[in-house]
Amino acid sequence: MKLLKVILFFIAPVALFGQSKKITNNDIWNFEFSAERLQELHPLTSASQYTVLEVNRRARTSKVVAYDYATAAIAEEIVSSSAGVLIPFFTSYSFSEDESKLLLETETEPIYRRSKRAKYYVYDRATKKSNLLFGFKIQEPKFSPDGSKVAFVYNRNVFIKDLETDTIDQITTDGSEHIINGLTDWVYEEEFGFVRAFDWNATGTALVFMQFDETLVPTYSMDVIGKDLYPFPYTFKYPKAGENNSIVSLHLYDLSSKNLSEIKLGDEKPYYIPRIKFSPNKSKLIVQTINRHQNHLKLWSYNIEKQKANILLEEKEDTYVDVHDNLKFMKDESFLWTSERDGFNHIYHYKADGTLKKQITKGAWEVTRFFGYQEKTKEVYYASVEPGSTERAVYSIKLNGSRKRALSPENGTNGVAFSADYTYYIHTFEDSNTPTQYNLRATKTGKIIRPIEDNAALKIKLADYIISEKEFSTIQVNGNDLNMWMIKPKNFDPNKKYPLLMFQYSGPGSQQVANSWNSLNDYWHQSLAQEGYIVACVDGRGTGFKGADFKKVTYKQLVYFETLDQIEAARKLGQNTFIDEDRIGIWGWSYGGHMSTNCLLKGNDVFSLAIAVAPVTSWRFYDTIYTERFMRTPQENPDGYDLNSPFNYPELLKGDYLLVHGSGDDNVHLQNTMRMAEALVQVNKPFELMIYPDKNHGIYGGNTRLHLYNKMTNFILNKL
């Protein structure tokens, strides 16, 4: 008996501490499972070193630290917020081209998804002094190439500060409610993915900027509830599908003559200008333009001295052309560019005049990222899905398309950050079972020189929690092999029946089924598995990294094929003996919310529950650039818009429906949810509605995310 007691004494702790803790929403939204990352990694050109931003938000301290590649030793603490009162707590940094100065961002005020206002300090590494760049919060400052000046935007006007003379020149004076200089408007920021709309030439003698005239763009208004006695309206220019966009123009400022002039690319004024960038040639400005249908892109070269424009290349499609930043100029002014012209995204080499020299990568797989080009070895570095569409591998290949070699040895999600001379690269690796690892490798051999961060502490912490494996597979749906993952309860019994919750996003070119480390949603899905649910995700037609035909099949009828695929996938999954076909739910956010709503209505014989967070319910309500890229205008394609809009068939609702939105959503407007709610009310269909006051598309702030996920958890536990 005594022996038995001893055995039990030692066995009990193993059961207690070996995967016994449940993941809670409190854990998730207190960020208990956050992985360590290298923040704002910057390879120095002046030494074989890299810098990172190290922030302690609780102590309100920050510093930029330089590390030696080869030894991992701290080479220099370049600047620290604790160094003196003149350097306050900062949250971002950028170097001048010669790395003698830094811009330090403080008191940041977010505006939309990417835009912000902040105060900036200029820190001089030689003198170890800092000075406030401008007395007010400004936007998008950028050093001139020689580091002697900084261009920035304030109150929609462009300014240049001379750091040597401490003087400021105001370049534009017409910035106003309707005119924006040097910054993008709302729809460019959201859909073309950039805010700074100006660039210096290579010698710092000229500045080119874009101007947006929003006069004809309709205004959207939403009430800010706030905490005062009366709410107040917040208004901004938002072009919904089919409505007027900003009129965009390009302007050149010559610093020596102080002359300001408009740049003309041709007889026809460009409709969209999604990218501007100076080449290493001081006179050559590279401009991308694209038509309203976004199926005809032109890459222009404009000589600012001769005021002459010529087209380097054109991309034309019957559907649409993706805008990207994969453009690299070489010393001989030839350039690299990626294109889907053969049906898959690949790298092409062009002569300086735009003549095609060589398609560098080929195959029934996609290049997903272009990392750079090394002149010395004539190697191109890129990431692709060659091992499989759920994977990301890194390769080098010669400029002539020969001698391809892998720089990432394991399947999973791989990335690289090269040293300035390409001698080293910091290799990032993660998969569904491995949190992000950082290793220093030699570019020539690919061998590990030393580990940097392996997130072992997170791995140890998670060992105490009930974590189920994410199982990857494919499912045959509507003639296609679709990628899928599934999470089952840890104590899964194939003889039992489990309710199924499906998750998806489904937007064009997106991917949710990827061999990568946990997102916050993954932890929530694990918490549901702990409660006896199976969670699955299927990437249907229209999603990315499986070729242009697979992605673009949804053209002119968004969510139609995607809905069919999710319904059929759910039907097939319900045929498994371990899934309760009467208890299948689906949820999603934004595009995924549109999808979950459509699935519950059009698949009312399959789905019994849906959650839609911040959903689009009619593409008529969404912005021009995104919507028209895939749908053309409502005037051209009314059926494409209306036949897949769920508030046009609310009578199909049979199951349990939770509709969630933030009232301050500048992206997918509350209007979408209100129209859906009204349609359901008028056909007397019961549903649940949750509005988060003044919250934007991300629905966060304070306890908001925790409240939202508690709401969704309880809805699922009670209804599914």
C-alpha positions in Angstrom: 0.0 0.0 0.0 2.8 2.4 0.8 4.4 1.7 -2.5 1.2 2.4 -4.4 0.9 5.7 -2.6 4.4 6.7 -3.7 3.7 5.8 -7.3 0.5 7.9 -7.4 2.4 10.8 -5.8 4.8 10.9 -8.7 2.2 10.1 -11.4 -0.3 12.8 -10.5 2.0 15.9 -11.2 2.7 14.6 -14.7 -1.1 14.4 -15.4 -1.6 17.7 -13.9 1.1 19.6 -15.7 1.4 17.7 -18.9 -1.0 19.5 -21.3 -3.7 20.0 -18.7 -4.3 23.8 -18.9 -7.1 25.1 -21.1 -6.5 28.1 -23.3 -8.9 30.9 -22.3 -9.9 34.1 -24.1 -8.2 36.0 -21.3 -4.9 34.2 -22.1 -5.3 35.0 -25.8 -6.1 38.7 -25.5 -3.6 39.3 -22.7 -1.1 38.1 -25.4 0.2 35.3 -23.2 1.3 33.4 -26.3 3.1 36.1 -28.2 6.3 35.0 -29.9 9.5 37.0 -29.7 10.4 38.8 -32.9 13.2 41.0 -34.3 11.5 44.4 -34.5 12.3 46.7 -37.4 15.4 44.8 -38.5 17.7 47.0 -40.6 21.0 45.7 -42.3 23.7 48.4 -42.0 25.6 49.3 -45.1 28.4 50.9 -43.2 29.4 47.7 -41.3 28.7 44.0 -41.1 26.0 44.7 -38.6 22.2 44.9 -38.3 20.0 47.0 -36.1 16.8 46.2 -34.3 14.3 48.2 -32.2 14.1 47.1 -28.6 11.1 48.4 -26.8 9.9 48.1 -23.2 6.4 49.5 -23.2 5.8 49.1 -19.5 8.9 51.0 -18.6 8.4 53.4 -21.6 12.0 52.9 -22.8 13.2 52.2 -26.3 16.6 51.8 -28.0 18.1 51.0 -31.4 20.9 48.4 -31.0 23.4 47.3 -33.5 24.5 43.6 -33.5 27.5 42.1 -35.2 26.4 39.5 -37.7 29.3 37.1 -37.1 29.6 37.2 -33.3 26.1 38.3 -32.1 27.9 40.8 -29.9 26.3 44.2 -29.3 28.4 46.4 -31.5 26.7 49.7 -30.5 23.7 51.0 -28.7 23.0 53.6 -31.3 20.4 55.6 -29.5 18.3 55.2 -26.4 15.2 57.0 -25.0 16.8 56.8 -21.6 19.9 58.7 -22.8 18.4 62.1 -21.9 15.3 64.1 -21.8 15.7 65.3 -25.3 15.1 61.7 -26.6 11.6 60.7 -25.5 10.2 57.2 -25.8 10.1 56.3 -29.5 8.3 53.4 -31.3 9.9 53.5 -34.7 13.1 54.6 -36.4 14.6 55.1 -39.9 18.2 55.9 -41.1 19.5 58.4 -43.5 21.1 56.7 -46.5 24.6 57.1 -45.1 23.3 56.0 -41.7 24.7 59.0 -40.0 21.3 60.2 -38.7 18.1 58.6 -37.6 14.5 59.8 -37.5 12.8 58.7 -34.2 9.0 58.5 -34.1 7.2 59.6 -30.9 3.6 60.4 -29.8 2.2 58.4 -32.6 -1.5 59.0 -33.5 -3.0 56.4 -35.9 -5.4 57.7 -38.6 -6.5 54.8 -40.8 -4.9 51.4 -41.5 -1.5 52.6 -42.4 -1.5 56.4 -41.9 -0.5 58.2 -38.8 0.7 61.5 -37.4 3.6 61.8 -35.0 6.4 63.9 -33.8 9.9 63.1 -35.0 13.3 63.7 -33.7 16.5 63.8 -35.8 19.3 62.1 -34.0 22.9 62.7 -35.2 25.2 59.7 -34.5 28.4 61.8 -34.6 27.3 64.6 -32.2 24.9 62.3 -30.2 22.4 65.2 -30.2 18.7 65.1 -31.1 16.4 67.9 -32.3 12.7 68.0 -32.9 12.1 68.0 -36.6 8.9 70.1 -36.5 6.8 71.6 -33.7 3.6 69.8 -34.7 2.7 66.2 -35.6 3.6 65.5 -39.2 3.3 62.6 -41.6 5.8 60.5 -43.6 9.1 62.3 -43.2 12.0 61.0 -45.4 15.7 62.0 -45.5 17.2 63.3 -48.7 19.8 60.8 -50.0 22.7 62.8 -48.5 20.9 63.1 -45.1 21.0 67.0 -45.2 17.3 67.5 -45.6 14.0 65.9 -44.6 10.8 66.1 -46.7 7.4 65.7 -44.9 3.7 66.5 -45.0 1.8 68.7 -42.7 -1.8 69.8 -43.1 -1.8 68.2 -46.6 1.1 70.3 -47.8 4.7 69.3 -48.6 7.6 70.8 -46.6 11.4 70.4 -46.8 13.6 71.1 -43.8 17.3 71.8 -44.3 19.0 70.2 -41.3 22.2 72.2 -41.8 20.6 75.7 -41.8 17.6 74.7 -39.7 15.2 76.3 -42.2 11.9 75.0 -43.6 10.6 75.6 -47.1 6.9 75.1 -47.8 6.7 73.5 -51.2 2.9 73.5 -51.7 0.3 75.9 -50.3 -3.0 74.5 -51.8 -3.5 71.7 -49.3 -7.1 71.8 -48.1 -10.2 69.8 -47.4 -10.2 68.7 -51.0 -6.5 68.8 -52.0 -3.9 66.4 -50.6 -0.2 66.8 -51.5 2.4 64.2 -50.9 0.1 61.7 -49.2 -2.5 59.2 -50.6 -6.2 59.5 -50.2 -8.2 56.9 -48.2 -8.8 54.4 -51.0 -5.2 54.5 -52.3 -3.9 53.9 -48.7 -6.3 51.0 -48.2 -6.0 49.3 -51.5 -2.7 50.2 -53.1 -1.1 49.9 -49.7 1.0 53.0 -49.3 0.8 56.5 -47.7 3.9 58.4 -48.6 3.3 59.7 -52.1 6.6 61.5 -52.7 10.2 60.5 -53.5 13.7 62.0 -53.7 15.8 61.6 -56.7 19.2 59.9 -56.2 21.1 63.2 -55.7 18.5 65.0 -53.6 18.2 67.8 -56.1 14.6 67.0 -56.9 11.4 65.9 -55.2 8.5 64.3 -57.0 5.1 64.1 -55.3 1.5 63.1 -56.1 -1.5 65.4 -55.6 -5.0 64.1 -55.0 -8.0 66.3 -55.9 -10.9 64.9 -53.9 -13.4 67.5 -54.9 -15.7 65.2 -56.8 -15.3 62.2 -54.4 -18.5 61.6 -52.4 -18.3 62.1 -48.6 -19.1 59.3 -46.1 -20.2 60.3 -42.6 -20.4 58.3 -39.4 -21.3 59.5 -35.9 -18.7 59.3 -33.2 -20.5 58.5 -29.9 -17.6 59.4 -27.7 -18.2 60.4 -24.0 -19.7 63.9 -24.4 -23.3 64.9 -24.3 -23.7 65.0 -28.1 -22.2 62.7 -30.7 -20.5 64.4 -33.6 -20.2 63.4 -37.2 -16.9 62.2 -38.7 -16.7 62.8 -42.4 -14.2 61.7 -45.0 -14.0 61.1 -48.7 -14.8 57.6 -49.6 -15.4 56.5 -53.2 -17.9 53.6 -53.3 -17.9 51.3 -56.4 -18.9 53.2 -59.5 -18.5 56.6 -57.9 -15.9 59.3 -58.7 -12.3 58.8 -57.6 -9.7 61.5 -56.8 -8.1 63.2 -59.8 -4.4 62.3 -59.4 -1.5 64.3 -60.8 2.3 64.2 -60.5 4.5 67.2 -59.7 8.2 67.9 -59.7 10.0 70.4 -57.3 13.5 71.4 -58.3 15.4 72.4 -55.1 18.0 74.7 -56.8 15.5 76.7 -58.9 12.6 76.2 -56.5 10.5 75.6 -59.5 7.3 73.6 -59.2 5.9 71.9 -62.3 3.5 69.2 -63.3 4.7 66.0 -64.9 2.9 64.9 -68.1 3.4 61.2 -69.0 1.5 61.4 -72.3 -1.6 62.8 -73.9 -3.9 60.7 -71.8 -4.1 61.6 -68.1 -3.5 58.4 -66.0 -6.5 57.2 -64.0 -4.6 55.6 -61.2 -0.9 56.0 -60.2 -0.3 53.2 -57.8 3.5 53.5 -57.6 6.2 56.1 -58.1 9.9 55.5 -57.5 13.2 57.0 -58.6 15.7 54.7 -60.2 19.4 54.9 -59.2 19.7 57.2 -62.2 19.2 60.7 -60.7 17.1 61.7 -63.7 14.9 58.7 -64.1 11.5 58.5 -62.4 9.6 55.2 -62.6 5.9 55.5 -62.6 3.2 52.8 -62.7 -0.2 53.7 -64.1 -3.3 51.6 -64.4 -6.7 52.1 -65.9 -10.0 52.1 -63.9 -10.7 48.5 -64.8 -7.2 47.7 -63.6 -6.5 45.3 -66.4 -3.9 47.5 -68.3 -0.8 48.5 -66.4 2.0 50.7 -67.8 5.5 51.0 -66.4 6.8 54.4 -67.4 10.3 55.9 -67.4 10.3 59.7 -67.1 13.4 61.8 -67.5 13.0 64.8 -65.2 15.7 66.8 -67.0 14.5 66.2 -70.5 10.8 66.0 -69.4 10.4 63.0 -71.6 8.3 59.9 -70.9 8.5 56.5 -72.5 6.8 53.2 -71.7 9.1 50.4 -70.5 6.5 47.6 -70.4 2.8 47.0 -70.4 0.7 44.3 -68.6 -2.7 43.5 -70.1 -5.3 41.0 -68.9 -9.0 40.2 -69.6 -9.5 40.2 -65.8 -7.1 42.3 -63.8 -3.4 43.0 -63.2 -2.0 43.0 -59.6 0.0 46.0 -58.5 3.2 45.1 -56.7 6.6 46.5 -55.6 8.7 43.8 -57.2 10.9 46.1 -59.3 14.7 46.1 -59.0 17.1 48.2 -61.1 20.7 47.1 -61.7 23.9 49.0 -62.4 23.3 48.8 -66.2 19.8 50.1 -65.7 18.2 46.8 -66.7 15.6 45.7 -64.2 13.8 42.7 -62.6 10.0 42.5 -62.6 7.4 39.9 -61.6 4.4 39.0 -63.7 1.6 36.5 -64.0 1.8 36.6 -67.8 2.4 32.8 -68.2 -0.4 31.9 -65.7 1.9 31.9 -62.6 3.8 34.7 -60.9 7.4 34.6 -62.0 10.5 36.9 -62.3 11.5 38.5 -65.6 14.7 40.3 -66.6 14.3 43.3 -68.9 16.8 45.5 -70.7 17.0 49.2 -69.8 14.7 50.1 -72.7 12.1 47.6 -71.6 13.0 44.8 -74.0 12.5 41.3 -72.4 15.8 39.5 -71.9 14.9 36.4 -69.9 12.2 34.8 -67.9 14.2 33.8 -64.9 11.8 31.5 -63.0 9.4 29.0 -64.6 7.0 26.4 -63.5 3.5 25.6 -62.3 4.1 27.4 -59.0 4.2 31.0 -57.8 7.0 33.4 -56.7 5.5 35.0 -53.6 8.3 37.5 -52.7 11.3 39.1 -54.3 14.1 39.7 -51.8 16.9 41.2 -54.0 19.7 40.9 -56.4 23.5 40.5 -55.7 25.5 42.2 -58.5 28.8 40.3 -57.5 27.4 36.8 -57.9 24.6 37.7 -60.3 22.1 35.9 -58.0 18.4 36.7 -57.6 16.8 35.8 -54.3 13.1 35.0 -53.9 10.5 33.0 -52.0 8.0 30.7 -53.7 5.5 27.9 -53.2 7.4 25.4 -55.2 7.3 22.7 -52.4 3.5 23.2 -52.2 1.0 26.0 -52.1 0.8 25.9 -48.3 4.6 26.3 -48.0 7.1 29.1 -48.4 10.6 28.3 -49.5 13.6 30.6 -50.2 15.8 30.2 -53.3 18.7 31.8 -55.1 19.0 31.6 -58.9 21.4 33.0 -61.4 20.3 35.9 -63.6 20.4 33.6 -66.6 18.0 31.1 -64.8 20.6 28.5 -63.9 22.0 27.0 -60.7 18.9 27.4 -58.6 19.5 26.4 -54.9 17.4 26.3 -51.8 18.3 28.6 -48.9 15.7 27.1 -46.6 16.2 23.5 -45.7 12.8 22.7 -44.1 9.2 22.8 -45.2 7.1 25.5 -43.5 7.1 29.2 -43.8 10.6 30.6 -44.6 11.8 34.1 -45.0 15.2 35.9 -45.2 16.8 39.3 -44.4 20.1 39.7 -46.1 23.1 41.7 -44.9 23.9 44.7 -47.0 26.7 42.8 -48.9 24.7 39.6 -49.1 27.4 37.7 -47.1 24.8 36.7 -44.4 21.1 36.3 -44.1 18.9 36.0 -41.1 16.7 33.1 -41.8 13.2 33.0 -40.3 11.4 29.7 -40.1 8.1 28.6 -38.6 5.6 25.9 -39.2 2.3 24.8 -37.6 4.3 23.2 -34.8 7.3 25.5 -34.5 7.1 29.2 -33.3 9.3 31.6 -35.3 13.0 30.8 -35.2 15.7 33.2 -36.3 19.1 31.8 -37.4 22.1 33.5 -39.0 23.3 31.7 -42.1 26.1 32.1 -44.6 24.7 33.0 -48.0 27.4 31.1 -49.9 26.7 27.8 -48.2 23.3 28.2 -46.5 24.8 26.8 -43.3 23.8 28.0 -39.8 26.5 30.2 -38.3 24.5 30.8 -35.0 21.0 30.8 -33.6 19.5 34.2 -32.8 16.1 33.5 -31.3 14.2 30.1 -31.1 11.2 31.1 -28.9 12.0 28.1 -26.7 10.3 29.8 -23.8 7.0 30.0 -25.7 7.3 26.3 -26.6 7.9 25.4 -23.0 4.9 27.5 -21.9 2.6 25.9 -24.4 3.6 22.4 -23.3 1.4 22.9 -20.3 -1.7 23.6 -22.4 -4.1 21.4 -24.2 -3.0 21.8 -27.8 -4.3 19.7 -30.7 -2.4 19.2 -33.9 -3.4 21.2 -37.0 -3.9 18.5 -39.6 -3.3 19.5 -43.2 -4.9 17.8 -46.2 -6.8 18.4 -49.4 -10.5 18.0 -50.1 -12.0 17.4 -53.5 -14.7 20.0 -54.1 -16.4 21.0 -57.3 -13.6 19.5 -59.4 -10.7 21.1 -57.4 -8.3 19.8 -54.8 -8.7 22.5 -52.1 -6.2 23.0 -49.3 -7.6 22.3 -45.8 -6.6 22.1 -42.2 -8.5 20.6 -39.3 -8.2 20.8 -35.5 -9.8 18.0 -33.5 -10.3 17.8 -29.8 -7.2 16.4 -28.0 -9.2 13.4 -26.8 -10.7 12.8 -30.2 -12.7 9.6 -30.5 -13.6 8.6 -34.1 -16.6 6.8 -32.8 -18.2 9.9 -31.5 -19.9 12.7 -33.4 -18.6 16.3 -33.0 -20.0 19.6 -34.1 -18.0 21.4 -36.8 -17.1 25.1 -37.0 -15.6 26.2 -40.3 -13.4 29.3 -40.6 -12.5 31.1 -43.8 -11.6 34.5 -45.3 -11.9 33.5 -49.0 -10.9 36.9 -50.6 -9.1 37.1 -53.9 -5.4 36.0 -53.7 -5.7 35.3 -49.9 -4.6 32.2 -48.0 -5.7 30.8 -44.6 -4.4 27.3 -45.1 -0.7 27.8 -44.7 2.0 25.8 -42.8 2.8 28.6 -40.4 2.8 29.3 -36.6 -0.4 30.1 -34.7 -2.3 33.3 -35.2 -4.5 34.6 -32.4 -7.5 33.0 -34.1 -5.6 29.6 -34.0 -5.5 29.8 -30.2 -9.2 30.6 -30.2 -9.9 27.6 -32.4 -7.8 25.5 -30.0 -10.0 26.7 -27.1 -13.1 25.6 -29.0 -11.5 22.2 -29.7 -11.0 21.9 -25.9 -14.8 22.2 -25.6 -15.5 19.4 -28.0 -15.6 21.1 -31.4 -13.9 20.3 -34.6 -12.6 23.4 -36.4 -11.7 23.3 -40.1 -10.6 25.8 -42.8 -10.8 25.3 -46.5 -9.3 27.7 -49.1 -11.7 27.7 -52.0 -11.5 29.0 -55.5 -10.4 32.6 -55.7 -7.7 32.2 -53.0 -4.0 32.6 -53.9 -0.8 30.8 -54.8 -2.3 28.2 -57.1 -2.0 30.1 -60.3 -3.9 32.9 -62.0 -6.8 30.7 -63.4 -7.6 29.4 -59.9 -7.5 32.9 -58.4 -9.3 34.8 -61.1 -12.2 32.4 -61.7 -14.2 34.6 -59.3 -13.9 37.7 -61.6 -17.1 39.7 -61.9 -19.0 37.5 -59.4 -17.3 37.7 -56.0 -18.4 35.2 -53.4 -20.4 33.1 -55.9 -17.9 30.3 -56.5 -16.4 30.8 -53.0 -19.8 30.2 -51.4 -20.4 27.1 -53.5 -17.1 25.7 -52.4 -17.7 26.3 -48.7 -21.2 24.7 -48.9 -19.9 21.7 -50.7 -16.9 21.3 -48.5 -19.2 21.4 -45.4 -21.5 18.8 -47.0 -18.5 16.5 -47.7 -17.1 17.0 -44.2 -20.5 16.2 -42.7 -20.3 12.8 -44.4 -17.5 11.8 -42.0 -18.8 9.5 -39.3 -17.2 11.6 -36.6 -19.0 14.9 -37.6 -22.6 15.7 -36.7 -24.0 16.9 -40.0 -26.8 18.7 -38.2 -24.3 20.9 -36.2 -22.1 22.7 -38.8 -21.3 26.4 -38.4 -19.2 28.9 -40.2 -17.6 32.2 -39.3 -15.5 34.9 -40.8 -14.4 38.6 -40.7 -14.8 41.2 -43.4 -14.8 39.3 -46.7 -15.1 36.2 -44.6 -18.2 37.7 -42.9 -19.8 38.2 -46.3 -19.0 34.6 -47.0 -20.3 33.2 -43.7 -23.6 35.1 -44.2 -24.0 33.9 -47.8 -23.2 30.3 -46.7 -25.8 30.3 -44.0 -28.5 31.6 -46.4 -27.6 29.8 -49.6 -26.5 26.7 -47.7 -29.3 26.6 -45.2 -29.6 22.8 -45.6 -26.0 22.4 -44.5 -25.1 25.2 -42.1 -27.0 25.7 -38.9 -25.0 28.7 -37.5 -22.9 31.6 -38.8 -21.0 34.5 -37.3 -20.3 37.5 -39.5 -17.9 40.1 -38.1 -17.7 43.4 -39.9 -19.1 41.9 -43.1 -19.5 43.4 -46.5 -23.2 42.7 -47.5 -23.2 44.4 -50.8 -20.2 45.3 -53.0 -22.0 48.4 -54.0 -21.1 49.8 -50.5 -17.4 49.0 -50.8 -14.6 51.1 -52.3 -13.8 51.6 -56.0 -10.3 50.2 -56.3 -10.8 46.9 -54.6 -14.3 46.2 -55.8 -13.9 47.3 -59.4 -10.6 45.4 -59.7 -12.7 42.2 -59.3 -16.2 43.3 -60.3 -15.9 46.3 -62.7 -18.5 48.9 -61.8 -22.1 48.3 -60.7 -23.2 50.2 -63.8 -21.4 47.6 -65.9 -22.1 44.5 -63.8 -25.3 45.0 -61.8 -26.1 41.2 -61.5 -22.6 40.5 -60.3 -23.3 42.9 -57.4 -26.8 42.0 -56.5 -27.3 38.3 -57.0 -24.7 37.6 -54.3 -25.7 40.3 -51.9 -27.4 38.5 -48.9 -29.7 41.3 -47.9 -31.5 40.6 -51.2 -32.5 37.1 -50.0 -33.0 37.3 -46.2 -35.9 34.9 -46.3 -33.4 32.1 -46.8 -32.2 32.4 -43.2 -33.0 29.3 -41.1 -30.1 28.9 -38.7 -28.6 30.9 -35.8 -27.0 34.1 -37.0 -24.7 36.5 -35.1 -24.0 39.8 -36.8 -21.2 42.0 -35.4 -19.8 45.4 -36.4 -17.9 48.4 -35.1 -19.8 51.7 -35.5 -16.5 53.5 -36.4 -15.5 51.2 -39.2 -14.1 53.5 -41.9 -13.3 50.5 -44.2 -16.4 48.2 -44.3 -19.1 50.7 -43.1 -21.7 49.9 -40.5 -24.2 50.5 -43.4 -23.5 46.9 -44.5 -24.7 45.4 -41.2 -27.6 47.9 -40.8 -28.9 47.0 -44.3 -28.6 43.3 -43.5 -30.3 43.7 -40.1 -33.2 45.7 -41.7 -33.7 43.1 -44.4 -33.9 40.3 -41.8 -36.3 42.3 -39.6 -38.7 42.9 -42.5 -39.0 39.2 -43.2 -39.3 38.5 -39.4 -36.2 36.4 -39.1 -34.6 36.2 -35.6 -30.9 37.0 -35.3 -28.4 38.5 -32.8 -26.7 41.8 -33.3 -23.7 43.3 -31.5 -22.5 46.8 -32.3 -19.2 48.0 -30.8 -19.3 51.8 -30.4 -16.7 53.8 -32.2 -14.6 50.8 -33.0 -13.0 50.5 -36.4 -12.7 47.5 -38.7 -10.3 45.7 -36.3 -12.8 46.0 -33.4 -10.1 46.4 -30.7 -9.2 48.8 -27.9 -9.3 48.1 -24.1 -11.3 45.0 -23.4 -13.1 45.1 -26.8 -11.4 42.1 -28.4 -11.9 40.0 -25.3 -15.6 41.0 -25.1 -16.0 40.1 -28.8 -14.4 36.7 -28.5 -16.3 35.9 -25.3 -19.5 36.8 -27.2 -18.7 34.5 -30.1 -17.6 31.7 -27.8 -20.8 31.8 -25.8 -22.9 32.0 -29.0 -21.2 28.8 -30.4 -21.4 27.0 -27.1 -25.1 27.8 -26.8 -26.2 27.4 -30.4 -23.9 24.8 -32.0 
